[in-house]
Amino acid sequence: MIIRLGLRADVIHMYKLLQQEWKMDENIHDEMKLHQFDHCLLNNSTFLVAEENDKIIGMLMLHLQHKLIRNGSRAAFIEEVIVDKDNRGKGIGEQLIKHACNSAMIQGCYKITLSCFENRVAFYKRCGFNDESHSMRLNIK
C-alpha cells in the first residue's frame, strides 16, 4: 500500500469511498465532482489517498488556513477521513493521519485539528490527538 496525493483521476473513486459513510447526491455528474475537487485545491486543501493494487482504499482531506493569531501562522484541519469498509482495521486510517500530520508540520502549521463523532474518539487518540475543545455545528441546509 502507498499513500500519495489525491489526483483528479482519483475523484470518482474518492466519491465512492465517501458514499460508504456520508449521504451524498448520487446524481451529481462527473464534471461537477471534478469541479468541486478543483475548488477544494484552490482553497488550500489537498487530499491524501491510500492505494493498494491500483485501487483507492482510503482518503482524507487536509485543509490549511492562515490565522491572524500567531503572526499569521498556518493551522491544519483534517476532514473526510474514510477507509474502505473491506479494508478497515488494518492501520490504513492511522497511516493516512500520520502522513497528513507530517505534511502539516513540514508546511509550518502550528496545530492540527479535526472534528469527529464520539464513536471515533478512541481512534484519533491512538493517532496522538487529545480532547481540547468542543466542536459546534449549525446546519444551514
N, C-alpha and C positions, 0 to 999 in steps of 0.2 A: 504494500500500500504506500502511496505517496500523498503528500499534502502539497498543494500548489495553489496559485492564484486562480480564481474562477474566471473563465473567459466567456465571451459572447456565445461561443459554440456550446457552452455548458448550460445555457439558460433554460432550455426546455427540460433538461434533466433536473435542474435545480428546482424548478416549479413542481415537478412530480414529487420530489422529496418533500417539499414544504406542504404539499397537499396531504401527506400522511398525518400531519399534526394539526394543521390550521385549515379552516374553511376558506376557500378561495374561489373566485369566479372561474369556473371551469370552461366558460365560453370565451375567455379572453384569447384573442388571436396571437399568433407567434410574434408578429411585428410589434404589437403592444408590449409583450413581455420583453423584447429586446429594447424597446424604448425605455421601459421602466428600469431595466438594468443599467443602461447608459446614463439615465438620470441619477441613479444612485452613485455611479462613478464620478459624475460631475459634482456631486455634493460630498466629496471626501469619504466615500465608502469604498471598501474593497471586499471581495468575497474570497474565502478560502474554501477549497473543496478537498475532500478525501477521495482518492481514486484508486480502484483496485480492478485489475483486468479490464481496463478501459471503461469502467462503469463508475459513475459518481455515487458514492455510498454515504457521504456526509458533507455538511457545509455549515458555514456561518458567515455572518456579515460583521465587519469591523468598521466602525464609523469614527472618524477623527474630527474633533471640534476644537477650535481655538477659543480660549476663555479670556475674559478680562482680568480675572484674578491670576495670580502667579505670573505677572508680567506677560500676559498673552500666551502662556504655555498651552500645550495641547492636552486634551483628555480623550480617552478612547472609550467607546461603548461597543459592547458585544451584543448582537441581536441574531435572531433567526437561526439558532443552533439546532441542527437536526442530523440524526444518523438514521439511515435506512432501517426499518423495523426488523429486517432479517439479519442485520449486522450489529445490533446493539449488544452491549456487554463485552465488547472486545477492546475497549480502551480507545476507540476511534474519536469519540467526543472529547476525551481528555487530551488527545494529541492535537486536535483542532484548536482547543482552548490554549494549549501551550504555545502553538505556533502564533496564534493571534496575540498573545501576551508578549512574546518575543518581538513581533513586528511592531507593536505599540511602543515597547521600550526603545527599540532601535530608532523609531521616529520621534523620540524625545517626549513621549507622553508622561505626565506626572501621576496619572491614575488611570485605572481601567474599571469601568463599572458595567453592571448588567442588571436586568430585572428578570425575576423568574417566579414561577408558581412555587408554592410551599413544597410540593412533592419533588421538586428538583434541587432544593437547597443542599441536601447532602452531597449530591454530585458536584456542585460548584465549590463546596467546602473542600472536597477531595482535590479539587483543582487549585486550591490556595486562596479562594475568596472568603471574605468574612462578612457577617451581617454588620452593616454600618448604619443604614438609614432605611426608611420606608419608601417603597415605590408607590406613587399615587397615579391614578389614571382617571381621565374624564373621557368617556366615549362620546364622540360627536355624531357619528352615524352608526 
